[in-house]
Amino acid sequence: MGDVKYVLMFVDTEQYAKELAAMTDEERAQVVRQVEHWFADHADKVGVGSKLQPAHTATTVRLGGGGEPVITDGPFVEGKEVVSGFCEIEVADLDEALRMVRTWPACPTVEIRPVETMPPGR
């Protein structure tokens, strides 16, 4: 393993969801196999991660403003892109993370974010 941790956030778009919906069951199964193959190819670098339930299952808590938190159903972002899954990777540097992500076979956007190291005891 390398010495830099990143979280990859896999972001679905409305367009990608439409493309998936238009596929046959076999075509969707092929996409799943490609994703499984990608994870197998990078197993030595990939740590924890999960596919998330659909955005409509989310609950968002908006803090601030001095009042009570506002709790709403649905994703935080009122937009056309939704984080659908994530995984943590450990690689030598951002360039290695970028090389990995360039081969991602599914949703069209992957956000790469460094993991901040917390001091001991937190």
C-alpha positions in Angstrom: 0.0 0.0 0.0 1.0 3.6 -0.6 1.0 6.4 1.9 -1.8 8.7 0.8 -5.5 7.9 1.3 -8.3 9.2 -0.9 -12.0 8.6 -1.0 -13.4 8.0 -4.5 -17.0 9.2 -4.7 -18.9 7.7 -7.7 -21.4 10.2 -9.0 -24.4 9.2 -11.1 -26.1 11.7 -13.5 -29.7 11.8 -14.8 -28.3 11.0 -18.2 -26.4 8.0 -17.0 -29.5 6.7 -15.2 -31.5 7.1 -18.4 -28.8 5.1 -20.3 -28.9 2.3 -17.7 -32.7 2.2 -17.8 -32.5 1.9 -21.6 -30.2 -1.1 -21.4 -31.2 -4.7 -21.5 -30.8 -6.9 -18.4 -27.7 -8.4 -20.0 -26.2 -5.1 -20.8 -26.7 -3.9 -17.2 -25.2 -7.2 -16.0 -22.2 -6.5 -18.2 -21.7 -3.1 -16.6 -21.8 -4.8 -13.1 -19.2 -7.3 -14.3 -17.0 -4.5 -15.5 -17.3 -2.7 -12.1 -16.5 -6.0 -10.3 -13.5 -6.5 -12.6 -12.3 -2.9 -11.9 -12.4 -3.6 -8.1 -10.6 -6.9 -8.5 -7.9 -5.3 -10.6 -7.3 -2.7 -7.9 -8.0 -4.9 -4.8 -4.5 -4.1 -3.4 -5.3 -0.4 -3.2 -9.0 -0.4 -2.4 -10.2 -0.4 1.2 -13.6 0.1 2.7 -16.5 1.2 0.5 -20.1 0.6 -0.5 -22.8 1.3 -3.0 -25.3 3.6 -1.5 -29.1 3.2 -1.6 -30.9 5.5 -4.1 -31.0 9.2 -3.4 -34.7 9.2 -2.5 -33.8 7.1 0.6 -31.5 9.9 2.0 -32.3 12.1 4.9 -30.5 15.5 5.0 -29.8 17.5 8.1 -29.0 21.2 7.5 -27.3 22.8 10.5 -26.6 26.4 11.2 -28.5 29.6 11.4 -28.9 29.4 15.2 -32.2 27.6 15.1 -33.3 24.0 15.0 -31.7 21.8 12.3 -33.8 21.4 9.2 -34.3 17.7 8.3 -35.5 16.8 4.9 -36.0 13.7 2.8 -33.7 13.2 -0.1 -30.1 14.1 -1.0 -28.3 17.2 0.2 -27.8 18.6 -3.3 -30.9 19.7 -5.2 -29.2 18.8 -8.5 -29.0 16.3 -11.3 -26.0 14.4 -9.9 -26.0 12.1 -6.9 -23.2 10.2 -5.1 -24.1 6.6 -5.6 -21.2 4.9 -3.9 -17.7 5.4 -2.5 -14.5 3.6 -1.6 -11.3 4.5 0.1 -8.0 3.9 -1.7 -4.4 4.0 -0.5 -2.0 5.0 -3.3 1.4 6.6 -3.7 0.0 10.0 -4.9 -2.8 11.7 -6.8 -1.3 10.7 -10.1 -1.8 7.0 -9.2 -5.4 7.7 -8.1 -6.0 9.5 -11.4 -4.7 6.5 -13.3 -7.1 4.2 -11.4 -10.1 6.5 -12.0 -9.4 6.8 -15.7 -10.4 3.1 -16.1 -13.6 3.4 -14.0 -16.3 1.6 -16.2 -19.5 2.9 -14.8 -21.0 6.3 -13.7 -19.5 9.3 -15.6 -18.1 11.3 -12.7 -15.7 10.3 -9.9 -14.7 12.8 -7.3 -11.3 12.1 -5.7 -10.8 13.6 -2.3 -7.9 13.3 0.1 -8.6 11.8 3.5 -7.5 14.2 6.3 -5.5 12.5 9.0 -7.0 13.0 12.4 -4.7 13.4 15.4 -4.7 10.4 17.9 -7.5 10.4 20.4 -10.1 12.1 18.2 
